[in-house]
Amino acid sequence: MSEQAIVAAATPWGRGAISLVRLSGAEPELLLRFCRPSGGFPPARRARLCTFFDADGPFDEGLLTFFVGPRSVTGEHVAELGCHGNPLVVERLLAAAVSAGARIARPGEFTRRAVLNGRMDLTRAEAVMQAIEAATPAGLRVARAGLDGAVSSLCSGLREGIVDVAAELEARMDYPGDELALTDDVALVGQILGMSERARSAAETFRAGRRLVEGATVALVGPVNAGKSSLFNALGGSERALVSPTPGTTRDVVERRVLLGSVAVTLLDTAGLRDDPGAIEAEGLRLAARLAAEADLWLVVVPAHDPESAREALLLAQGRPHLVVTNHADRAAATGLTTNALTHEGVGRLADAIAEALVGEQLGGEVVIASARQRDRLLDVHRHLLGCVQALDSAGPAVAAEELYSALERLDELSGRDTREEVLDRLFSRFCIGK
């Protein structure tokens, strides 16, 4: 073995019918120190009944399945041990594996070894994390596309195109008088701009992709008695916030998680804005302002019968994503996005508008990303390709080629072809143990 074997529980901690413990880098000799398969060690990819034992004797029966590297999830020998789903059994099985020579895996170490052994690139590794975190079916589809290689294919296509253009420029530099150019300048610039646009377009799906995978936060803000709590309850489908005609009823921030369209949304019902809050209410307003500042979207709730009272909220919302909702539409003439929280009139339209505002941006392209790292590298590629076009017009093919090589470096960082150790440390520290 080139590295010490690692072991971790691969199923959530708790009681259940079965639990799974996984080892990577474990030779059969190590496994036989605490596993006794019936009828001998199992053939590759065939489960076999096994007795698990330690220094105190047998403690459970389960299944042993062995995957021979490099045809395994990590590229190393991998063993999966199925035992009874009692945490006491799992702990004892982990301890037996450690006593046999393995060590407990660090967060994300199984996936990290898969990347280092060429079983997946970094884009697929990030998709593993997204598949774990996805809060909605739409988020799972984003993760599934990443696991299927959508981002990887985008990178490969861009890389192939950039290499072709770089070869064209190198030919022009090395043999300037031999007319070796295969593409005229107009077509070459068009090819570069097309690749630049593909990178930019994919990068701009990040915000929507992240919200589909992780969910979004929406803060209801507005003056007292605008109907924020009633609207909060109506969007959530049940009563969670106290509703009263007395101003200042909501003094704290009330949260609830709901599904609006394809997005898992955390709604924040904030204290109403007014000029003379009491001490406790003022503290609630400070907390509301702090949490609302981090929200993905504001719903500025304006009472239809007193729109002037929402002036402060509308001023605060300037410069940030927001929707203006006119509530109490039954009490005065209103236009635009209108609701009546008590009768639920307009609430369905509001839910659709929230989902559209959160994820309705540029999701019709070939790939949707949910990784800030991927977004940043793709934007770098976009900028370097634009720099290449500018250099062709002013500085010449040598400078333009350098911009292309910089774009290739960013693509290699994105896929993991050339990744520094600290980047891997940061990425996989977010994984759970056992992935």
GUZA-335973 format. One line per field, with one value per residue (C-alpha): residue number from 0; residue in one letter; x, y, z. Coordinates in Angstrom, 1 decimal. Layout:
<rs>
nr = NUM_...
rest = A_...
px = X_...
py = Y_...
pz = Z_...
</rs>
This chain:
<rs>
nr = 0_1_2_3_4_5_6_7_8_9_10_11_12_13_14_15_16_17_18_19_20_21_22_23_24_25_26_27_28_29_30_31_32_33_34_35_36_37_38_39_40_41_42_43_44_45_46_47_48_49_50_51_52_53_54_55_56_57_58_59_60_61_62_63_64_65_66_67_68_69_70_71_72_73_74_75_76_77_78_79_80_81_82_83_84_85_86_87_88_89_90_91_92_93_94_95_96_97_98_99_100_101_102_103_104_105_106_107_108_109_110_111_112_113_114_115_116_117_118_119_120_121_122_123_124_125_126_127_128_129_130_131_132_133_134_135_136_137_138_139_140_141_142_143_144_145_146_147_148_149_150_151_152_153_154_155_156_157_158_159_160_161_162_163_164_165_166_167_168_169_170_171_172_173_174_175_176_177_178_179_180_181_182_183_184_185_186_187_188_189_190_191_192_193_194_195_196_197_198_199_200_201_202_203_204_205_206_207_208_209_210_211_212_213_214_215_216_217_218_219_220_221_222_223_224_225_226_227_228_229_230_231_232_233_234_235_236_237_238_239_240_241_242_243_244_245_246_247_248_249_250_251_252_253_254_255_256_257_258_259_260_261_262_263_264_265_266_267_268_269_270_271_272_273_274_275_276_277_278_279_280_281_282_283_284_285_286_287_288_289_290_291_292_293_294_295_296_297_298_299_300_301_302_303_304_305_306_307_308_309_310_311_312_313_314_315_316_317_318_319_320_321_322_323_324_325_326_327_328_329_330_331_332_333_334_335_336_337_338_339_340_341_342_343_344_345_346_347_348_349_350_351_352_353_354_355_356_357_358_359_360_361_362_363_364_365_366_367_368_369_370_371_372_373_374_375_376_377_378_379_380_381_382_383_384_385_386_387_388_389_390_391_392_393_394_395_396_397_398_399_400_401_402_403_404_405_406_407_408_409_410_411_412_413_414_415_416_417_418_419_420_421_422_423_424_425_426_427_428_429_430_431_432_433_434
rest = M_S_E_Q_A_I_V_A_A_A_T_P_W_G_R_G_A_I_S_L_V_R_L_S_G_A_E_P_E_L_L_L_R_F_C_R_P_S_G_G_F_P_P_A_R_R_A_R_L_C_T_F_F_D_A_D_G_P_F_D_E_G_L_L_T_F_F_V_G_P_R_S_V_T_G_E_H_V_A_E_L_G_C_H_G_N_P_L_V_V_E_R_L_L_A_A_A_V_S_A_G_A_R_I_A_R_P_G_E_F_T_R_R_A_V_L_N_G_R_M_D_L_T_R_A_E_A_V_M_Q_A_I_E_A_A_T_P_A_G_L_R_V_A_R_A_G_L_D_G_A_V_S_S_L_C_S_G_L_R_E_G_I_V_D_V_A_A_E_L_E_A_R_M_D_Y_P_G_D_E_L_A_L_T_D_D_V_A_L_V_G_Q_I_L_G_M_S_E_R_A_R_S_A_A_E_T_F_R_A_G_R_R_L_V_E_G_A_T_V_A_L_V_G_P_V_N_A_G_K_S_S_L_F_N_A_L_G_G_S_E_R_A_L_V_S_P_T_P_G_T_T_R_D_V_V_E_R_R_V_L_L_G_S_V_A_V_T_L_L_D_T_A_G_L_R_D_D_P_G_A_I_E_A_E_G_L_R_L_A_A_R_L_A_A_E_A_D_L_W_L_V_V_V_P_A_H_D_P_E_S_A_R_E_A_L_L_L_A_Q_G_R_P_H_L_V_V_T_N_H_A_D_R_A_A_A_T_G_L_T_T_N_A_L_T_H_E_G_V_G_R_L_A_D_A_I_A_E_A_L_V_G_E_Q_L_G_G_E_V_V_I_A_S_A_R_Q_R_D_R_L_L_D_V_H_R_H_L_L_G_C_V_Q_A_L_D_S_A_G_P_A_V_A_A_E_E_L_Y_S_A_L_E_R_L_D_E_L_S_G_R_D_T_R_E_E_V_L_D_R_L_F_S_R_F_C_I_G_K
px = 0.0_1.3_-0.7_-2.1_-5.6_-8.4_-11.7_-14.9_-18.6_-20.4_-23.9_-25.4_-24.8_-27.7_-29.8_-31.2_-31.4_-27.9_-24.8_-22.0_-18.3_-15.9_-12.1_-9.8_-6.3_-6.8_-5.2_-7.0_-4.4_-5.4_-9.1_-8.5_-7.2_-10.7_-13.0_-13.6_-15.4_-17.4_-15.8_-12.7_-12.0_-14.8_-14.2_-14.1_-17.5_-19.2_-20.7_-19.9_-21.2_-18.5_-17.9_-16.4_-14.1_-11.5_-9.3_-12.4_-13.8_-16.7_-19.1_-21.2_-22.1_-22.4_-21.3_-17.9_-17.6_-14.2_-13.4_-10.0_-8.2_-7.9_-11.5_-13.0_-14.4_-11.1_-8.8_-7.4_-8.6_-11.9_-13.8_-17.4_-18.5_-22.2_-23.0_-26.1_-27.2_-26.3_-23.7_-22.0_-21.4_-20.1_-17.8_-16.4_-15.9_-14.1_-11.9_-11.1_-10.1_-7.8_-6.2_-5.6_-3.6_-6.1_-6.7_-9.8_-10.4_-10.3_-13.3_-13.6_-10.5_-12.2_-13.2_-9.8_-8.1_-10.5_-9.3_-5.6_-5.9_-7.7_-11.1_-12.8_-11.8_-12.5_-15.7_-17.2_-15.8_-17.7_-20.8_-20.5_-20.8_-23.7_-25.6_-25.3_-26.4_-29.2_-32.3_-34.7_-35.2_-34.0_-30.8_-30.3_-30.6_-27.8_-25.6_-26.5_-25.4_-22.1_-21.6_-22.4_-19.6_-21.5_-18.9_-16.0_-17.3_-17.5_-13.9_-12.7_-14.4_-13.0_-9.5_-9.5_-10.6_-8.0_-5.3_-6.3_-6.1_-2.8_-1.4_-2.5_-0.8_2.4_2.6_2.3_5.0_7.5_7.0_5.8_6.7_5.4_1.7_0.9_-2.2_-5.2_-7.8_-8.1_-8.2_-12.0_-12.7_-10.1_-11.4_-15.0_-13.8_-12.1_-15.1_-17.4_-15.4_-15.3_-19.0_-19.5_-17.3_-19.1_-22.5_-21.8_-20.3_-23.4_-25.5_-23.7_-26.1_-29.2_-27.4_-26.2_-29.8_-31.2_-28.7_-28.4_-31.6_-32.1_-33.1_-36.0_-36.7_-40.1_-39.5_-41.8_-43.7_-45.7_-49.1_-48.3_-49.3_-45.8_-46.6_-49.9_-48.1_-45.3_-47.9_-49.7_-46.5_-45.6_-49.0_-49.6_-49.5_-46.1_-45.9_-48.2_-50.6_-52.2_-53.5_-51.3_-48.2_-44.9_-46.2_-43.2_-40.2_-37.9_-37.0_-39.2_-37.8_-39.4_-38.3_-40.7_-40.5_-41.4_-41.4_-38.0_-36.3_-36.0_-36.6_-35.9_-38.5_-37.5_-40.4_-38.8_-39.9_-41.9_-40.2_-41.5_-40.2_-40.6_-39.8_-39.4_-36.1_-37.0_-38.5_-35.4_-33.2_-35.4_-35.1_-31.3_-31.3_-33.7_-31.5_-28.4_-30.1_-32.0_-28.7_-27.5_-30.8_-30.9_-34.1_-36.2_-40.0_-40.9_-44.5_-46.5_-50.0_-52.3_-54.3_-51.1_-48.3_-46.5_-45.7_-43.4_-41.1_-38.3_-38.4_-38.4_-35.3_-33.5_-34.2_-32.6_-29.5_-30.4_-32.6_-36.2_-39.8_-42.5_-45.6_-48.8_-50.7_-54.3_-55.3_-59.0_-58.8_-57.6_-56.9_-53.6_-51.5_-48.5_-47.8_-50.8_-51.9_-54.5_-52.7_-56.0_-57.8_-54.6_-55.5_-52.3_-50.2_-49.6_-48.5_-46.2_-44.6_-44.0_-42.5_-40.1_-38.9_-38.4_-36.5_-34.2_-33.4_-35.0_-31.7_-30.0_-30.7_-31.3_-27.6_-25.6_-24.5_-25.5_-22.8_-23.2_-19.6_-18.1_-14.7_-15.9_-17.5_-14.3_-12.2_-14.6_-14.7_-10.9_-11.0_-13.5_-11.3_-8.1_-9.8_-11.0_-7.4_-6.3_-8.6_-7.4_-3.8_-4.4_-5.6_-2.8_0.2_0.5_0.3_3.0_1.0_-2.2_-0.7_0.3_-3.4_-4.4_-1.9_-3.2_-6.8_-5.5_-4.0_-7.3_-9.1_-6.5_-7.1_-10.9_-10.7_-7.8_-5.1_-2.8_-4.1_-2.1_-2.3_-4.0_-6.8_-7.5_-7.3_-9.9_-12.2_-12.4_-12.5_-16.2_-17.0_-18.4_-16.3_-16.7_-17.1
py = 0.0_3.4_5.1_3.9_2.4_4.7_3.7_5.5_5.0_5.6_5.8_8.4_7.8_6.3_3.2_1.4_-2.0_-1.8_0.4_0.6_0.9_1.6_1.2_2.4_1.2_-2.0_-5.2_-8.5_-9.3_-6.3_-7.2_-10.7_-9.4_-8.6_-10.2_-13.9_-14.5_-17.7_-19.9_-17.7_-14.2_-13.1_-12.6_-9.0_-7.3_-10.3_-9.9_-12.7_-13.4_-12.5_-12.6_-9.4_-10.0_-8.2_-9.0_-9.9_-12.2_-12.1_-9.2_-9.1_-10.8_-8.9_-8.7_-8.0_-6.7_-6.1_-3.9_-4.3_-1.1_0.7_-0.2_1.2_4.5_5.7_3.9_1.8_-1.5_-0.7_-2.8_-2.2_-3.8_-4.1_-4.6_-4.2_-0.6_-0.1_2.7_0.4_-2.2_0.5_1.9_-1.5_-2.3_1.0_0.3_-3.2_-1.8_0.7_-2.0_-4.0_-1.1_1.4_4.9_7.0_9.0_12.7_14.7_14.1_11.8_9.1_11.6_13.2_9.9_9.4_12.8_12.1_8.6_10.0_8.4_11.8_15.4_18.3_19.3_15.9_15.9_19.2_17.6_14.9_17.5_19.2_15.9_15.5_19.1_19.5_20.7_20.2_17.8_20.7_20.9_17.2_17.6_20.2_17.9_14.9_16.8_17.6_14.0_13.0_15.3_18.4_20.9_18.5_18.4_22.2_22.4_19.8_21.6_25.0_23.5_21.8_25.0_27.1_24.7_24.9_28.7_28.6_26.3_28.7_31.6_29.6_28.8_32.4_33.4_30.6_30.9_34.4_34.4_30.9_31.6_28.6_30.2_27.9_30.4_34.1_36.8_37.4_33.7_33.3_36.2_34.8_31.5_33.1_35.3_32.2_30.4_33.5_33.7_30.1_30.5_33.7_32.2_29.2_31.4_33.5_30.5_30.2_32.3_30.4_27.0_27.7_28.6_25.4_23.3_25.1_27.1_30.8_33.3_35.7_38.5_40.2_43.8_46.7_49.0_47.7_46.4_45.9_42.3_40.7_38.0_37.2_36.9_34.9_32.4_32.3_31.5_28.9_27.2_27.3_29.7_30.2_34.0_35.7_38.1_41.0_44.5_45.8_47.5_45.9_42.3_40.8_41.8_39.0_37.4_34.3_31.7_28.9_26.7_26.3_25.1_27.8_26.4_24.6_26.5_25.7_29.1_30.2_33.0_35.6_37.5_40.7_43.3_46.2_49.5_52.5_55.7_55.0_51.4_50.3_48.9_45.3_46.1_48.2_45.2_43.1_45.7_45.5_41.7_41.9_44.4_42.2_39.0_40.8_42.2_38.7_37.6_36.7_38.6_41.2_41.2_44.8_44.6_47.8_48.2_49.2_51.6_53.4_53.1_56.2_54.2_51.9_54.7_53.8_50.1_51.1_53.3_50.6_48.1_50.2_48.6_45.1_42.4_42.9_42.6_45.1_43.4_45.4_43.7_44.4_44.7_44.4_47.7_50.0_50.1_48.5_47.6_45.4_42.4_42.4_40.0_39.6_37.4_36.6_35.2_34.0_36.0_36.5_34.4_31.8_34.4_35.8_32.4_32.1_35.6_34.8_31.6_33.5_36.2_33.7_31.3_32.4_33.7_32.1_28.5_27.5_26.9_23.7_23.6_25.1_25.4_25.7_26.2_29.6_28.2_27.1_30.5_32.4_30.2_30.4_34.2_34.2_32.2_34.7_37.6_36.0_35.2_38.8_39.8_37.6_39.3_42.7_41.6_40.4_43.8_45.8_43.8_40.9_37.1_36.6_38.5_37.0_33.5_34.3_35.2_31.8_30.0_31.8_30.7_27.1_27.4_28.5_25.6_23.2_24.6_24.2_20.5_19.6_18.9_21.4_22.0_23.2_21.2_24.0_24.2_20.5_21.0_23.8_21.9_18.6_20.1_20.8_17.1_14.8_11.9_8.9_10.6
pz = 0.0_-0.9_1.9_5.2_5.0_6.2_7.7_8.5_8.9_5.6_7.0_9.4_13.1_14.9_15.1_12.1_10.4_9.0_9.0_6.5_7.3_4.5_4.2_1.4_0.9_2.9_1.7_2.3_5.0_7.1_6.7_7.9_11.2_12.3_9.6_9.3_5.9_5.6_2.9_2.5_1.3_-1.2_-4.9_-6.1_-5.9_-4.3_-0.9_1.6_5.1_7.6_11.4_12.9_15.9_18.1_21.0_23.1_20.5_17.9_18.3_15.1_11.8_8.6_5.0_3.4_-0.1_-1.6_-4.6_-6.2_-7.2_-9.4_-10.4_-7.2_-6.1_-4.7_-7.1_-4.2_-2.8_-1.1_1.4_2.5_5.8_6.4_10.1_12.4_12.8_16.4_17.2_19.7_16.9_14.5_17.1_17.9_14.2_13.6_16.6_15.3_12.0_13.6_15.8_12.6_11.1_9.5_10.8_11.0_7.8_7.7_6.3_2.6_2.4_0.4_-2.3_-2.1_-2.8_-5.7_-7.1_-6.5_-8.1_-11.2_-10.5_-10.6_-11.2_-8.7_-10.4_-9.8_-6.2_-5.6_-7.0_-4.4_-1.7_-3.6_-3.8_0.0_0.7_-1.9_-0.3_-3.2_-6.2_-8.5_-6.4_-6.8_-10.5_-10.5_-8.4_-10.6_-13.7_-12.0_-11.1_-14.7_-15.9_-17.2_-15.7_-16.6_-20.2_-20.4_-19.2_-21.6_-24.5_-23.6_-23.1_-26.5_-28.2_-26.4_-27.3_-30.9_-30.9_-29.0_-31.7_-34.4_-32.6_-32.0_-35.7_-36.6_-34.2_-35.1_-38.9_-39.6_-43.3_-44.2_-44.1_-41.9_-40.5_-40.9_-39.6_-40.6_-38.0_-38.0_-37.6_-34.9_-32.9_-33.3_-31.9_-28.9_-28.1_-28.4_-25.8_-23.6_-23.7_-22.8_-19.7_-18.7_-19.2_-17.1_-14.4_-14.2_-13.3_-9.9_-7.9_-9.0_-8.8_-5.3_-4.2_-5.8_-4.0_-0.6_-0.5_-0.1_2.6_2.1_4.7_5.1_6.0_6.3_8.7_11.7_10.9_7.2_7.5_7.4_10.0_8.2_4.9_6.6_7.9_4.5_2.6_5.1_5.0_8.7_11.6_13.1_13.8_16.3_14.5_16.3_15.4_18.3_16.7_17.6_18.1_16.3_18.4_17.4_14.1_13.4_10.9_8.9_6.0_3.1_-0.5_-3.0_-6.5_-6.9_-4.1_-0.4_1.2_4.8_5.5_8.1_9.7_11.0_13.5_11.9_11.3_13.3_14.9_18.6_19.4_23.0_24.3_23.6_20.2_19.3_20.0_17.8_15.0_15.3_15.1_12.1_10.3_10.9_9.5_6.7_5.5_4.7_3.0_-0.7_-1.3_0.6_0.5_1.2_2.5_1.9_3.4_0.6_2.8_4.1_1.5_2.9_6.0_4.0_2.8_5.1_4.1_0.4_0.9_2.8_0.0_-2.7_-4.1_-3.0_-4.6_-3.5_-4.4_-3.4_-2.1_-1.6_1.2_2.5_-1.1_0.0_1.9_-0.9_-4.7_-5.4_-8.4_-9.1_-6.8_-4.5_-1.7_0.9_3.5_5.4_2.3_0.6_-2.5_-4.5_-2.2_-4.9_-7.4_-4.8_-4.2_-7.9_-8.1_-5.2_-6.9_-10.2_-8.5_-6.8_-9.6_-12.8_-14.1_-17.1_-16.4_-20.0_-20.8_-21.1_-17.5_-14.1_-11.4_-7.6_-6.6_-6.0_-6.8_-10.2_-10.8_-10.0_-12.3_-15.2_-14.8_-14.9_-18.1_-19.6_-18.7_-20.1_-23.4_-23.7_-22.9_-25.8_-28.2_-27.1_-27.4_-31.0_-31.9_-30.2_-28.7_-31.1_-31.0_-28.3_-25.7_-26.9_-26.5_-22.9_-22.2_-23.6_-21.4_-18.4_-19.3_-19.6_-16.1_-14.7_-16.4_-15.0_-11.5_-12.0_-13.0_-10.6_-13.2_-11.4_-7.9_-4.9_-1.7_0.3_-2.3_-1.7_2.1_1.9_-0.4_1.4_4.9_4.2_3.6_6.2_7.6_5.3_2.0
</rs>
